[in-house]
Amino acid sequence: MKLLTLYFTMCAIVIAGCIKEKDKIEYHSIKGNVYNLCTDSGLANIKVYLLTSNTATIETISDSKGNYIFENVPIHSLSKYKYAVSIPGKSGAGTKETAFEGATIYFNKTETDTFFVLKVIPSYTSLYINFITNDAILGDTIFATLRNYTFHKNVPHLPYPYTMGSNAQFKNISDHHADAPMGKYNIEYKIKKIGIVTLRYDSLYIGMNEEKKIVVNW
């Protein structure tokens, strides 16, 4: 009797091992928002990618409030299928992506009702400052320090602040900074002439993908 029971138990194990889990597909809408950490608001007209482990990448564009949606996405019941919504960051100098630092959120079949907020840091392309003077002498210097308080409130781990300028005597100095976070920058000019240091303050706004040039007379 014990041998017979053992035989049927082993057969049940073998049969169970041969039965494969069936894959069922349900269709869901994947929703979220592209959130601009430099302005604390939704970011419009940004390409968002839906990545799946079984199909080609799907694309959509965020609306005027930064919201995006992927309609009728096939979601598989098998646990081997993985999903993600993503906005890539810049891959190197001269690239055309909009995000200085992008974002990716991974999710599984049980999380399709989640509202996925992709927090990104868009960048400006470049800032050129032309420092002009007619009476500089050897030892005179000017430095411009830029601080973006909104951005650094949200992302304090990234480099802060940015300093530009020269410690040599030139009548016309050009300096530039590239691929930094967009937004409003407060500027402190530290000027030393004939050994006397003075401070001057200003501000400017640099938009996403913008190239800005300014002239500073010192």
C-alpha angles and dihedrals in degrees: 000000000000091000091051092050091049091050093053091045092054091047090052091052092049092048092047090050091054094052110093123210109256118235116230123190125212125179120232139172113238111210137182149126136260104226121199109216090193094061103021091236143095116285118226131213096019121145112238123193128212109207122198132176094229109039141039119281115277122214135204137165127238116242129233091287095044095257121140136184137191109205125213098359112181108237117193123218094218113098093225091076115091131189140195142175113217148178111191122226125228112296097200148320115321096020121139101221114126099222124083084191118014132196140229128190120192121205141170136222093279094056102056093113091059118113102232114212112197108201110204139174110221116202138215116234101232145332119212120193120190110199109201129186136157100198108042117138131194109294096028113127141181128194128181117205116196123201127183105197099183093052096044091048088063100035108027096163096071122089114292134210119016117218125196133174142072140279094203132084109261131145093215121031124177123192132167143189124204140199096011124145116286123240143075115333126196110213128207116194113202108196127185118190125168088349094304118120120210132175126221126184134208141146139217139183121228117190131212112293090358125146112208131186124192135177122221120194112205 
